[in-house]
Amino acid sequence: MKVSVDENLCTGCGMCVDICPEVFEIPEAISTVKTTEITEEIADKVKEAAEGCPVEAIIIEE
């Protein structure tokens, strides 16, 4: 699984960081992915963050 954030869509609301701080962070005004290794243990949280993103800025590639 690969995950990325579309910087043009992200509003920096922080929902993804609240749901999955292991993967997402907001160093400035937008969310970024801080790790490329998505383990099985956190895959569900990454999917939950993507589903909860109000602007659908999180992209998951299986």
GIDATA-V901210 format. One record per pair of residues at least 6 apart in sequence whose C-alpha atoms are under 7 Angstrom apart, sorted by the first residue. I is the first residue (numbers start at 1). J is the second residue. Records with the same first field share a line. If there is no record, write none. Layout:
BEGIN
I=J / J
END
This chain:
BEGIN
1=38 / 60 / 61 / 62
2=36 / 60 / 61 / 62
3=59 / 60 / 61
4=33 / 58 / 59 / 60
5=31 / 32 / 33 / 57 / 58 / 59
6=57 / 58
7=30
9=55 / 57
10=30 / 31 / 55 / 57
11=30
12=26 / 29 / 30 / 31
15=53
16=24 / 49 / 53
17=24 / 25
19=45 / 49
20=45 / 46 / 49
23=33 / 34 / 35
24=31 / 32 / 33 / 34
25=31 / 32 / 33 / 34
26=32
50=56 / 58
END
